[in-house]
Amino acid sequence: MQRRAAAIYVALFIVIGAASYSLIATAQTPEVEFQNPEYELTAGDEFGVGDRTYTVSSASDGSGELSYTVESAEYTAVWENDSTVTYDGEEWRVLVENGEDPSAFTLQEEINETAILQEDPNASGETVEQDGERYVVIDGSELVAADEYFPEPETRTYAEGDSVEYEGNTSTVDSVTTAEVTLAWTAPRTNTVSVAGGENVTLNGETYFAHFADDSTLQLTQNFERYNAQTDDIDRFTTYKNGLWGVSIVSFLTAVFMIGFAYLPSRY
């Protein structure tokens, strides 16, 4: 009788555990999806947000990168006083005019004395100094003052507001101080924006939710309510699924224990 009752209960718990497991096995996990997102994009696609055009530079494995070009971005370059800069393909020294409130500066050509001496077969390879003056030795004995031997450096003077051709751009002398000279110009600049699936991204002042429908398809949407509702559904599904796993495990363990108890030797 004891074993017969145990068999009935074992069968009951096995049925309960099996039913719970079948629900787990057949249940379809809800996923985040958007039927009509504002944008559905792949690598190479272009799209506009307001007055700005974006290009999808890359989109794969749940992340991507967008790029856009600002046609009139502001650039600046700073030349420190008494420093050497490359300008117009040559080396120049920046010399700010004297005074507490300068408004102009001079570019003085840097003379490559070493190259000039090496090209002159009659000159020594380097200058010498006597009585505080520098000389070039010609033909091993003749001394020529360095100021007379080397060409006079070219100079170019600019004031605040003047135009200067710098690195292919027409720049303006924006400011001159005792410490430095600032050049300013406008030119196109390409900027990038990183995008990660499941996160918000701001494009030209508009906020979108980024979702990857597959490994290479990026969706951008402002339907935040749908996303929140779907994540709530996923959380509830996970809770229910964990509960069913608990029912299945407890049911099968109970069945095993009851079988063991049913076959324990009787004391009577």
Disulfide bonds with the S-S distance in Angstrom:
none
